[in-house]
Amino acid sequence: MKQTIKNILLIALGIFLLSRLLNGTLSFYIHPRFNVLTLITAVGLAALGIGYAIQQYRQSVHARQHSSGHEPDHAHEHAHVHSHDVSWAGLFLLALPVVLGLLVEPRPLGASALQNREINLGNDVSLASASAPQGSELSVIANAGERNILDWLYLFQRSTDPASFNGEEAHVIGFVYRDDRFADTQFMVSRFTVSCCVADAAPIGLIVEWPDTAVLTADSWVEVTGTLQARTFNGVEMPVLVANSVSPTETPSQPYLYQ
């Protein structure tokens, strides 16, 4: 019986990984660069479970043939021994990711994950323990309106004068974050950067000034368009995005920015 359960769980785990890969939710947990390895793993687990099932079936048929011929049932004894190769603890470990994956809705990190973390704002400034963004595709992004939050922070860190960005237009997408350090007309449009998986996820953001900030819901995703202006926030001068418009938007299919 244990052998049968093991076969089913191996196949189920392979199908589960494949489903998460196909519906895009795997990127909520690991960098897309690992998609090929995940695909190989999913196919390998399913193939292993199917292979074990075929082997078990053949052993069962062989045992019945010998039993019907009144010969010593060595094959049956052999199959019976192998049926105990896996422990209940091993079966539990195989079942755990599938069960948790089905019970817990996949979702990306959001505002609640920012509590007690430093948030990188560029210019070596942080809000609250995120490392500075390392690397960006900024060199190929000529249009400022196409730069994401990570691109802007990378630019800020290369400059010693926040005022040098005054008047530059910006268009970014992120989720809303606020705490008691923000004025009534301020919030932060935020994203997480990921190098490998969510274990190393680091929050980043741009301070936004908008008169209707009070109507925004924390953790909701917004699309912000405006111009950058040097402002003082929390006693530090930095580029702040003065918004012309802030509109609700859907969570991106790729919610993280990858380094």
N, C-alpha and C positions, 0 to 999 in steps of 0.2 A: 504493500500500500504506500509506504513512504517513497518508494521509487517512482510510482505513478504520480504522486503529488509533486515530487521534484521535477519530473518531466513537464507537468502542467505549469509550474511556477517559472521554469526557465523560458518556456514559450511565452507566457504571459508577460514576463519582464522584458523580453525582446520586443513584443508588440507594443508594450507601454512606452518604451523609449522611442520606438519608431513613430508612434502617434504624437508624442510631444515634439519630435523633430519636424513632422509634417505640418502640425498646426502652429508652429512658430513659438510656442511657449517655452521651449527648451532654452531660448535666448534670455529668458527671465533669470536663469541660473548660471549659465556658462557662456563664455565668449563663442561667437559663431565659428571661429577658427577651428573649434573642436567638433564641428558637425560631422565631418567625414569619419572621425574616430568613433563618434557616437553611432553613426550608421553601421559601421563595421561591427561594433559591439552588439548592437541590436540584432543584426542578422546572425552573428555568431551565437548569441544566446538562444535564439529561436531554433537555429540549425542544431545546436547541441541538444536541446530538449527533444526535438523530433528524432534525432539520431538515437538517443537513449530509449525513446519510446519504441522505435523499430527494433532495437536490440532486445528490449524486454519482451516484445511480442514474439520474436523469433525463438527466444529461450522458452517461452510459454508453450508454443507449438511443438518445439522439440521435446519438451518434457512430457506433453500429452501423448506424443507418438511413442515414446519409450514406455510410458506407463501402460498404454493399451497393448503393448507387445509383451507385457509381464516381465520386462527387463528391469534391473535395478534402476531406480529413478535418480541417477546421479545428476542429470541435467536439472531436474527439479530442485534438488538439494543445492546445486550450484547457484541457481537463480534465487533461491530463498536466502542464501548467504549474502548475495549482492543486494538484496532488497533492504538490508540493514546498513548499507554503506553510508547513508546519510542520516544524521541525527535530527531530532525535532528542533534543536537549536539552530541547526543549519537551515532547515525549512523555514523557520521563523524569520531568519535574516533574509532569505530569498523573497519571502512574502511581504516584508515590511515596506520596501520602497513602492511596491505596487499598491498596497492598501493605503498608505499615506498619500500617494499620488492621486488616488481616486477620491479620497475623503477631503483633501485640502485643495481648494481652487487655486490654480496657478496665477500668480499676480506679481508684477515687478515691485521693487522697493519704492516706497513713497515717503511722504513727509514724516510719518511716524518713526521711520528709521533714522531720521536726522537728529533725534534727541540725543544729547550728550556726545555729539560728534562735532569736530571742527569742519567748517564749510569753507572751501577755498573760494576767494573772491578776486584773485589776481593781485598783482603788485605786492606779493608776499603778505597779503592780508587774509586772515581767516576769521570766521564768526565764532566759532565755539571751540578725527585727526587725520585730516586728509593731506596726502602729499601733493605737491604742486604737479599740475598736469605736465607730463613729459611727452612731447611729440604731438604733432597735429598735421593735418593736411592743408594748413593755412596757406602754404606756398602756392597751391594750385587754385585757391579761391580768391579770385580778383574782385568779385562782387560782394561788397560788405553785407548786403541783404541775405546772402546765402551762408554766412558764417553762423555756426551754432555757438552755444555757450562756451564749450571747450575752446573753440577757435578764438573767441574774444578774450578769454582768460589767458590764453597763450600769448596773445598780442599784448595784453596789459603787462604781463611779466617781463616783456622785452623792452618796456618803456619806463622811464623814470619820471615822466611828467603826465599825470592823469588828464591835464587840460589839453594835451595834444590830440585827444579823441573828441573834443567838443564839436558838436554838429554832425558827427558821423551817424548815418542811419543804420539801424539794426532791426532785424526781424528774427525772433527766437521763439522756441517752443519749450515748455517745461511745466512742472507742477508748482502750485502755490505753496509757499512756506512763510510763516510769520511767527514771531515770538515777541516778548516784551521789549526787545531792543529796537523794534521797528516803530516809526511814527504812524499815525493813523492813515497817512497817505502813502505808505511804503509797504512793499512786500518783496519777496525774493522769488524769481523764476528759476527753478532748480532742476538739475538732472544728476544722475549718478554716472561716474565713469567706471569702467570695468576693464581690467587687464587680463584676468583669467576667469574668475567666477565671482559670484556675489560676496564671497568671503573677503575679497579685496576691494569691494565697491567703495568709492570715495565720492562724497557729495560736493558739488560745485554749484555756483549760482551767480546771477546778476541782480543787484539791487534795482528795483523798479519804483519809480514815483508815478502814482496815478490817483487822481482825486476820489475815484469810486472804489478804492481798495476794500472798503468795508463790506461790499456786496460779494466779494470773492470767497469761495469755500476752500478751506485748507485742503491740500492734496488734490484739488481739481486741476486738470490740465488746461493750460491757456496758451494762446498765441499772442505774442506781444510785439507791437511795432512802434518805433519811436526813434529818438535821437539821443546820443550819449552826451552827458554834461558832467564836468567835474563837480562833485558835491562832497560834503563831509558827512560821513556815517560813522557813528560810534567813535567819534574823535579822530577819524582817519580820512584823508582826502582820497577819493577814488572815483573812477568813472561810474556814473549812475545812468540807467536807462530811463529817460523821461518819456513816458508812453503817450502816444497819440491814440492808440486803441489797444484794448485788451479783450479778447474774445475767447469763449470756451472752445475747446477742441477735443477730439478723441485722443485716447492714449495711443502714441505711435506704436506701430508694429515692432519697432526696435526702440524700447524706452530708454535704453542706456546709450551713452556715448563711449565708444571703445578706443582704447589707447593701443 
